[in-house]
């Protein structure tokens, strides 16, 4: 019966033995059913006996196995078991990897979506800043050109005022010299008349050295010519002072206009500079978000604006404002002095004053002439100062105008 036992029979027996061993009843069940436990123990003993006989028979009947071939069956069994386990592990790992890859893909997708939103928001913000720069920085050139025109006008008018006042002063000085000559001639004639009236030869002899000059004054009308010259010079001086008054008034007006425009322009430049700074920040923010991605066209537009619109020099326009304010002040002073000089010159040249040979009349005429000349000199000084101030302001206005033109082209 046990003569021909296969390896499979042995495995089944061993499996059966193991099954019997692991199928022992628990103590609780044994305590509740002793009869069943007793019969089970008897069966177990019999099975153990059978198993032992089977083992002995298999050992006797089994042909000798070489050491090289003995592990073959075990190896195949183990290999199949390991292979099955590896496949199972691979399947699990593959499934886990697929799940991980899906999670990573979802995270990347969310990250890309988030980055896309950030890029879109940053691009919109940059576009908005570009529009704000266009709004705040446009029109600056026209404002600067207005100031430039006003400063040029101030320079020209104050320059003319300087020339007019300078001319009035020069004419006034010539007139003063002429008037002095007329006064000396009158004194000479008056002294000669007194000497002639005295009838004393010694009195008349004292004028022998000047007798030719006296005859010329009496017979040739030299004194009359000098009077006419003085009158003409007085009129010329009055006209020049009137011209200086007008030019000084024009200089004052243009200077005030330049100051008012400069105040508004300074505010606009400050606002423009602020927007340019915000544009730079917005551009850098977008570039940082983009990292290595291709930059949108809005970045190039912003960069082009920033490369040209480098910011306005607010101190420059403030300096211009200060200088034009000073020009307005001195031009105003020049207007006042020129106006006063015109009046005094006109009064000094009136026939009623000129023909007043009384001592008081002569003093009055002399004082008016001196005052006119002084006022002409003051007017010339103020006009010259205004000219210098406005001329130096031109260069500053021109510099800002050139930059504003390039900036507005970029906008």
Secondary structure, DSSP 8 states (H G I E B T S, - for coil): --SS--HHHHHHHHHHHHHHHHT---HHHHHH-HHHHHHHHHHHHHHHHHHHHHHHHHHHHS----HHHHHHHHHHHHHHHHHHHHHHHHHHHHHHHHHHHHHHHHHHHHHHHHHHHHHHHHHHHHHHHHHHHHHHHTTHHHHHHHHHHHHHHHHHHHHHHHHHHHHHHHHHHHHHHHHHHHHHHHHHHHHHHHHHHHT-HHHHHTTGGGHHHHHHHHHS-HHHHHHHHHHHHHHHHHHHHHHHHHHHHHHHHHHHHHHHHHHHHHHHHHHHHHHHHHHHHHHHHHHHHHTTS---HHHHHHHHHHHH-----HHHHHHHHHHHHHHHHHHHHHHHHHHHHHHHHHHHT-HHHHT--SHHHHHHHHHHHHHHHHHHHHHHHHHHHHHHHHHHHHHHHHHHHHHHHHHHHH-
